[in-house]
Amino acid sequence: MPQHNRYQRRFPWALVYTTNTVWEAELVRGYLHARGIKAVVVSQVDSMRGLTVGALAIAKVYVPSPLYGQAQRLLAAYGRKQSK
């Protein structure tokens, strides 16, 4: 069983990355997924009104909380900043 399947139903999700573009969040999700970490993107971008800046244009990447540290290390190695 892949590592990400063990965690996704038993643990809460932890925010690992925040950006203001969905495409960047999807890149981060894909990077983590390619390294065995299940990640999901939650988009709060208001595309209907064309709001792509500020608090109405947030895309967040979440991982299972036990994999948070591993995800942070991978993102740091990839050159991404920590999100809090």
Stockholm file with secondary structure:
# STOCKHOLM 1.0

chainA/1-84         MPQHNRYQRRFPWALVYTTNTVWEAELVRGYLHARGIKAVVVSQVDSMRGLTVGALAIAKVYVPSPLYGQAQRLLAAYGRKQSK
#=GR chainA/1-84 SS CCHHHHHTTTSCEEEEEEESCHHHHHHHHHHHHHTTCCCEEEECCBTTTTBCSGGGSCEEEEEEGGGHHHHHHHHHHHTCCCCC
#=GC SS_cons        CCHHHHHTTTSCEEEEEEESCHHHHHHHHHHHHHTTCCCEEEECCBTTTTBCSGGGSCEEEEEEGGGHHHHHHHHHHHTCCCCC
//
